Amino acid sequence: MLLRPARDGDRAHVEAILRHADLPTDGVAEHFGTFIVAEAGARVVGVAGLEVHGPDALLRSVAVAPEARGTGLGSALTRRALADARSRGVAVVYLLTTTAESFFPRFGFEPIARSLVPPRVQGSREFQGACPSSAVAMRATLGGIAEESVR
């Protein structure tokens, strides 16, 4: 499995994976340059998106195609996205989830009140309605994540 930066030609495959996982595609085009894909052969089978907003980022669109689930690929994509965030100088990463609240704590995320998310991140499409208001907000401080967690 190869993890690599997304290319323009990957977008249709990424959006298909997101739709299949019932995740929003709003805002994908605007931030596609900071997305990571997993490739098996010549096929895109996973994705993780990162929206950088100054010193903060939004982790979004972590999804794996049905045939690649249960392989650890979601974890690998999350670690890679967090490593990319750190290399871009991001201090804190936020996310919204309706189904994976128990998945993200292993990467240093903890649930927080939406009101604690900085306005620049709250201005993202995900916070502005792409994700339902019932989605759980979570935060990870990159300095607080064990180095082995992001490798």
N, C-alpha and C positions, 0 to 999 in steps of 0.2 A: 504494500500500500504506500503510495507516494502522497505526501502532504505538500501542497505548493500554493503560491498566491493564485487567486482566481484570475482567469483571462476573460476578455469580452465574450468569446465564444462559449464560455461555460454558463452564461447567465440563464439560458432557457432550461438547462439541466438542473441548475441550482433552484430555480423557481419551481420546477416540477417536484423536486424533493421537498421543498418547503410546503407546497400545497398538499402533498401526500401526508405530511406530518401535521397538517392543520396549523401551520405557522404563517404569519403575515408576510406578504411580499412587498408591502408598502415601504418605500425608502431603500429597497435593495439597490436599485439603479444608481442612486445618489452616492452610495457608500461602497459600491462593488470593488473599488480599488483596494479596500482593506479587508476583503473576504479571503478566507483560506478554503481550499477544496481538498478532498481526498479522492485520489484517482486509483482505480483498480484496472490495470490494462489501459485502455483508452476511454474508460467510462468513469464519470464523476459519480461517486457513491456517498459523499458526505460533504458537509459544509459547516463553517462557523464564520459569523460576521462580526466585525468590530467597527463601531462608529466612534471616531476620536473627536472629542469635544474639549479642546484645550488640554488641561491636565487630567481630565476624566475621560472615560470611554464607556460605551454601552456594548456589552457582549450580547449578540442577538443571533438568531437563525442557526443555532446548533442543531443539526439534524443529520440523520444517517438513513440512506435508502434501506428499505425492508430487508433486502438480501444481505446487507452488511451489518445488521444490528446484532448486538451481543458479542461483538468481536473486540471491544475496547476502543473502537474508532471514535466514538463520541468523546471519550476521555482524552484521546490523543489530540483531537481537534481543539478541545477546550484548552489543554496545556499549550498548544502552539499559539492559539489566539492570545492567551495571557502573556506568553513570551514575546509575541509581537508588540503587544501593548507596552510592556516594560521597555522594549528597545526603542519605542517611540516617545519615551519619557512620561508615559501615563502613570499617575500615582494611585488612582482609584478606578475600579471597574464596577459598573452597575449592570443589572439585568432585570428583566421581567419574566416571570414564568407562571403558567397555569397548570403545568403537569410535572415539572422536574425539580420541585423544591428540595427533594431529598438527594438529588444528584449533585448539586453544586457545592454543598458545604465541604466536600473533600478537596476543593480547590481554594478554600479560604472564604467562600461566600457565606454571609449570614443575612437573614431576613431583616429588613428595616422598613420604617414607615416611608411611604412615597414622599412625604413632605421633606424628608432628609436628603432627597436626591437633588443635586444642584439644578437650577433653572435651565442651564445650557443643555443638560441631558434630558430634562423634562420636556424640552422643546422638540425632541426627536419624534418622528412619526409613530414609533412604538408607544411612547407615552401619550401622544396626542390622539390616540384612538385605535391604532392598529392592533394593540393588545387590549383586552377588556380591562375595565377598572378593577375587576376581581383578581387580576394577576398579582402575584407576590413580587414585591421589589426586594432585591438582594444587592449586597455590596461586598467587595473584596478590596482590601488595601494591599497593593502589590508588594510593598515593603514587608507586609506581614505574612506573605505566602512563602512557605518553605521552598527554598531553591529547587529541591528535587521534585516539587509538585508541578513546576512549569517546564520541566525538561521532557 
